[in-house]
């Protein structure tokens, strides 16, 4: 998600359904108390997550 991948792309990479990804993303938003991906990414970066170079696509 932090790399800008869509739910569909994440689902394909993890070999899970897109609905499962949506559920996980919603849970992440709730736990971080944010409304969207941008806010979640900012919150994660502030916590020191996602600062490594992106994975191979």
N, C-alpha and C positions, 0 to 999 in steps of 0.2 A: 504494500500500500504506500509506503514511504517513497518508493521509487516511481510512483505515478501510474502503476499498473491498474487496469480496470478490474472489476470483480471477475469478469469473464477470463481475463488473462491469469489472474491469481488462481482461479478454479482449475484452469488447464494445467498450470505448473504444479499444483498440489494434487492433481487428480481427485478433486472433490467437486460437488455440485456448486453451481453459482449461488443457489439459495443458501447453502452452508456458509459460503464466504460472506454473503449479506448478513447472515445471523452473527457471525464472528465480528464483522465490522460494526454492527449495531451494538454488540456487547462492549467492544473497545470504546466506542463513543460514550456509552453510559458510564463505564468505569473511569474514563478520563474527564467526564462532565464537559464534553464538547459537542458541537452541533454538526460538524462536517470534517472531511478528510484533512483540509488545510489546518484546522485547529488541532486535530489529533497529531499531525506531523510536527507542528510547532511545539506542542506539549512534550512529545517524545524526544525531540531534539534538545529541548531545555533540560530533560532528564539524562541527556548524554547518550541516547539511543539513536541509531541510524546515521552515525557520523562517519562510518566506514565507507569506502568506495562501493558503488552498486555491484551486485552480483552479475555474472555473465548472463546475458539475455540470449 
